[in-house]
């Protein structure tokens, strides 16, 4: 289905044409008409399916037709991380290029000036507010903002927010909204806790379920079956020669990311860490340096797996096997973007074999196992049914050179303490239209 079949406002169509948007993705085709009808909606769709545009475009259509004569916060979008908030704002900038709408992005990090800009934007009645839960609640408690005029409420990556412990925060935010609103919720999965949330905040919603897609066929997937203490040796071997493209190394905890980045630097690798403990200014600097090629390897938590769109990433390394198949899809989806090719390599220790086997079952295929480099030594057999327990009850990995960087799985992605992005109303005419943002 084509966008011009939706009969959207001419200024929106002009923006779509400038960004070369013609054909809708399946999630857009199934959800945009429902949202335009004013129905509540729960959508199951992962990053990369076009779900951001699926709610951005109908919201802009409603704003273009209705305006905001009362200067209230009319649309509220709540997301788990500042990176996703920034990404959604980029989408709004592109699609609303020819529309007189205002947005305020509310997330932590930065300084007191950022807080003031966010407060001012909401008090003056921004058409669209994109916010992380913690920062928005801080403004509710301290800035005197009024959300009773919100007519359109969106929860994006709802499962991620609940995993991060934001259920009570979401319900507090909902209590500030009018009951006369349209509520739209997107989630990559629909576990019972998401169903419970939907029952509490949605009114007879339509449901759209776009199955979690399999990885891009252009991604060359493989795995090394190894002992935990052989993983650093594998990194040393993989990067013994300069790489032609950027690499992301994923780990499942921010503590381990910090330790790995420190260790990699001692290996003389050009590396930086990305995790939620970094101040906003530092995170933006790291991402800019990575995009511009000043950093070759980014060591990151799953916060980077969603909402960050860099086209020239050639390799993704899963230093740890991700906890869920969906996380695996999100991680390796950072490579082979924009018709490029890429490779995804996973290090599978004995204790992680069961998790990796579940990922293979989800993929409905076996991921090829690569022989370990001779310098690394011999690894364990791949026997996931043994659930990662070595014979005799002893962790053989520790006998091979001590313990590598360790870490649990702290909550990841909570926002920091500052940041801003407010644009006054008016027909913005920058020199060139913003490029399409990732999803």
PyMOL commands that set and color helices and strands:
alter all, ss='L'
color gray80, all
select helices_A, chain A and resi 3-6+10-18+26-36+51-66+82-95+112-123+133-142+158-163+167-175+192-201+228-238+254-266+280-291+302-304+325-332+350-363+384-386+391-393+396-400
alter helices_A, ss='H'
color red, helices_A
select strands_A, chain A and resi 41-44+75-79+103-106+128-132+152-155+182-187+206-209+219-225+246-250+271-274+297-300+313-318+342-348
alter strands_A, ss='S'
color yellow, strands_A
deselect
rebuild
show_as cartoon
